């Protein structure tokens, strides 16, 4: 007779939404504690966007016409939504590097051996990154107010503008998660997370009006999901100057709806791909 196999097996997760939420929050808490123990990462993450605010405000202010207005104040208000959007999307590189680091250390393999809901590790990581991005955005808004940025709508619309920015940042963090699972080192994840972000953010309406671009670039910029969120934030902040020509492209005519649709589409597509990659990735 053959003795039964006595090797212990990991219990199966209970499944369901409750299990997924609980496991995701546990992982998010783990990552937030880890971030708190490495404060220089948070500090350096704050310095770069602050430098962008100050440099773009004072170097380019008055040099670029917005709706026929060349005053530094007009460009400063036009600029800030673009800087905010660039900041939340650049967090993609940090998300990818963090997951790649966990892969490199073998933590992902350990997590997969536990009775956890599928996707909880990645969801928890992206939620922790969202908290860090929110902190960065708050600091950045304070700096923008100091250099002269102002909103001209009610508090509800202003908060809705920031919510759209954070939704875009959360969507892009799933792209970072997929990149982090697809490379071998954190350095490669950082490079892979930034190399495509520069053309995405600069071929947009973030820093200059899209009507000033060549025709083929203008169409790309106007259908860029990044541009839709920037345009929506400007409308909700009341930062579009009088006489500013609204492009004829549908996302620019309905930027709030377009921003939400683009962000949700990115989340659905890249979360699906990232979770699938998570199941098969090896350190």
C-alpha positions in Angstrom: 0.0 0.0 0.0 1.2 3.5 -0.8 1.1 6.1 2.0 -1.0 9.2 1.2 0.9 12.3 0.2 1.3 14.3 3.5 2.9 17.4 1.9 1.0 20.5 3.1 -0.8 22.5 0.4 -1.7 26.1 0.6 -5.4 26.6 1.2 -7.4 28.1 -1.7 -8.6 31.6 -1.4 -12.3 32.2 -0.6 -12.7 34.2 -3.7 -15.4 36.9 -4.2 -15.3 40.6 -4.0 -14.9 40.7 -0.2 -11.8 38.5 -0.4 -10.3 40.6 -3.2 -10.9 43.9 -1.4 -9.5 42.6 1.9 -6.3 41.2 0.2 -5.8 44.3 -1.9 -6.0 46.6 1.2 -3.5 44.4 3.1 -1.0 44.7 0.2 -1.7 48.4 -0.1 -1.0 48.9 3.6 2.3 46.9 3.2 3.4 49.1 0.4 2.5 52.3 2.2 4.5 51.2 5.3 7.4 50.4 3.0 7.2 53.9 1.4 7.1 55.5 4.8 10.4 53.8 5.7 12.1 55.2 2.6 11.1 58.9 2.8 13.7 60.0 0.3 11.7 58.3 -2.5 8.7 60.5 -1.6 10.8 63.6 -1.2 12.6 63.2 -4.6 9.2 62.4 -6.2 8.0 65.8 -5.0 11.0 67.8 -6.1 10.7 67.1 -9.8 7.1 68.3 -10.3 7.8 71.4 -8.2 10.8 72.2 -10.4 8.6 71.9 -13.5 6.0 74.3 -12.0 8.6 76.9 -11.2 10.6 76.6 -14.4 7.7 76.5 -16.9 5.9 79.3 -15.1 8.8 81.7 -15.1 10.8 80.6 -18.2 7.9 80.2 -20.7 5.4 82.5 -19.1 4.8 85.4 -21.4 6.6 83.6 -24.3 3.6 81.5 -25.5 0.3 83.0 -26.6 -2.9 81.3 -25.2 -6.0 82.4 -27.0 -4.2 85.5 -28.3 -3.1 86.4 -24.7 0.6 86.5 -24.0 0.5 87.5 -20.3 2.4 85.3 -17.9 -0.7 84.9 -15.7 -2.7 83.5 -18.6 -0.1 81.0 -19.6 0.4 80.0 -15.9 -3.2 79.1 -15.5 -3.2 77.3 -18.9 -0.1 75.4 -17.9 -1.0 74.0 -14.4 -3.5 71.4 -15.6 -0.8 70.0 -17.9 1.8 69.9 -15.1 -0.6 68.2 -12.8 -1.4 65.6 -15.5 2.2 65.0 -16.3 3.0 64.5 -12.6 0.3 61.8 -12.1 1.3 59.9 -15.2 5.0 60.0 -14.5 4.2 57.9 -11.4 3.9 55.1 -13.8 7.7 54.6 -13.8 7.7 54.3 -10.0 4.9 51.7 -10.1 6.8 49.6 -12.6 10.1 49.9 -10.7 8.4 48.8 -7.5 6.8 45.7 -9.0 10.0 44.9 -10.8 12.0 45.1 -7.5 9.5 42.8 -5.8 9.9 40.4 -8.8 13.7 40.6 -8.6 13.7 39.8 -4.8 11.3 36.9 -5.2 8.4 38.5 -3.3 6.0 38.0 -6.2 6.6 34.3 -6.1 6.0 34.2 -2.4 2.8 36.2 -2.8 1.5 33.8 -5.5 2.0 30.8 -3.1 -0.4 32.4 -0.6 -4.2 32.0 -0.6 -4.8 35.4 -2.0 -7.3 36.7 -4.5 -6.1 37.0 -8.0 -4.8 40.4 -8.8 -4.7 41.5 -5.2 -1.0 42.1 -5.2 -1.2 44.4 -8.2 -4.3 46.1 -7.1 -2.8 46.8 -3.7 0.4 48.2 -5.3 -1.6 50.5 -7.6 -3.7 51.7 -4.7 -0.6 52.5 -2.6 0.8 54.4 -5.6 -2.5 56.3 -5.9 -2.1 57.5 -2.3 1.4 58.7 -2.9 0.3 60.4 -6.1 -2.5 62.2 -4.2 0.0 63.5 -1.7 2.2 64.8 -4.5 -0.7 66.4 -6.2 -1.7 68.3 -3.0 1.9 69.6 -2.5 2.0 70.6 -6.2 -1.3 72.5 -6.0 0.0 74.5 -3.0 3.2 75.4 -4.9 1.0 76.4 -7.9 -1.0 78.7 -5.7 2.2 80.3 -4.4 3.4 81.1 -7.9 0.1 82.6 -8.9 -2.2 79.8 -10.2 -5.9 80.4 -9.4 -9.1 78.5 -10.1 -12.3 80.2 -11.2 -15.0 77.6 -10.6 -16.8 76.3 -7.5 -15.1 73.8 -5.1 -17.1 70.9 -6.5 -15.8 71.4 -10.0 -12.2 71.9 -8.8 -12.4 68.7 -6.8 -13.8 66.9 -9.9 -10.9 68.1 -11.9 -8.4 66.7 -9.4 -10.4 63.4 -9.3 -10.1 63.1 -13.1 -6.3 63.6 -12.8 -6.0 60.9 -10.1 -8.2 58.6 -12.2 -5.8 59.0 -15.1 -2.8 58.4 -12.8 -4.4 55.3 -11.5 -5.1 54.0 -15.0 -1.5 54.6 -16.0 -0.2 52.8 -12.9 -1.6 49.6 -14.5 0.5 50.2 -17.5 3.5 50.5 -15.1 2.4 47.3 -13.4 2.5 45.5 -16.7 5.9 46.9 -17.6 7.3 46.0 -14.1 6.2 42.4 -14.6 7.7 42.2 -18.1 11.2 43.3 -17.4 14.0 41.8 -15.3 15.3 44.7 -13.3 13.9 47.9 -11.6 16.3 50.0 -13.8 14.7 48.6 -16.9 11.2 49.2 -15.5 12.1 52.9 -14.8 13.4 53.4 -18.3 10.5 51.5 -19.9 8.1 53.5 -17.9 9.5 56.9 -19.0 10.6 56.4 -22.6 7.0 56.4 -24.0 5.7 59.0 -21.5 7.7 61.9 -22.9 6.2 61.8 -26.4 2.8 61.1 -25.0 2.9 64.2 -22.7 4.6 66.6 -25.1 2.5 65.6 -28.2 -0.5 67.0 -26.4 -2.2 70.2 -25.3 -0.4 70.2 -21.9 2.2 72.9 -22.6 1.1 74.6 -25.8 -2.2 74.9 -27.6 -2.7 72.0 -30.0 -3.7 74.4 -32.9 -0.1 75.6 -33.0 1.1 72.2 -34.1 1.5 70.8 -37.6 -1.7 69.1 -38.9 -0.7 65.5 -38.3 0.6 66.2 -34.8 -2.5 68.2 -34.0 -4.8 65.3 -34.7 -2.6 63.0 -32.6 -2.6 65.5 -29.7 -6.4 66.0 -29.8 -7.1 62.3 -29.6 -4.5 61.7 -27.0 -6.1 60.4 -23.7 -3.6 62.6 -21.8 -4.9 65.7 -23.7 -8.6 64.9 -22.9 -7.8 64.9 -19.1 -5.8 68.1 -19.4 -8.6 69.8 -21.3 -11.2 68.5 -18.8 -9.2 69.8 -15.8 -8.8 73.2 -17.4 -12.6 73.4 -17.9 -13.3 72.3 -14.4 -10.7 74.7 -12.9 -11.9 77.6 -15.1 -8.5 78.0 -16.6 -9.4 78.3 -20.3 -8.9 82.0 -21.2 -11.5 84.0 -23.1 -11.2 83.5 -26.8 -9.4 80.2 -26.6 -10.5 78.2 -29.7 -11.9 74.8 -28.8 -10.6 72.1 -31.3 -13.2 70.3 -33.4 -12.1 66.8 -32.3 -14.8 65.0 -30.2 -12.5 64.5 -27.1 -11.8 68.2 -27.0 -15.5 69.1 -27.4 -16.5 66.7 -24.6 -13.3 66.4 -22.5 -14.8 65.2 -19.2 -16.7 62.3 -20.8 -13.7 61.5 -23.0 -11.3 61.6 -20.0 -13.4 59.2 -18.0 -13.9 56.8 -20.9 -10.2 56.8 -21.8 -9.1 56.1 -18.2 -11.7 53.3 -17.7 -10.6 51.7 -21.0 -6.9 51.8 -20.0 -7.7 50.3 -16.6 -9.8 47.4 -18.0 -7.3 46.6 -20.8 -4.1 46.9 -18.8 -5.4 45.4 -15.6 -6.5 42.3 -17.5 -3.1 42.1 -19.2 -1.2 42.7 -16.0 -3.1 40.1 -14.0 -2.6 37.6 -16.8 1.1 38.4 -16.8 1.3 38.1 -13.0 0.1 34.5 -13.1 2.9 33.4 -15.4 5.8 35.8 -14.5 8.9 34.4 -12.9 11.6 36.2 -11.0 
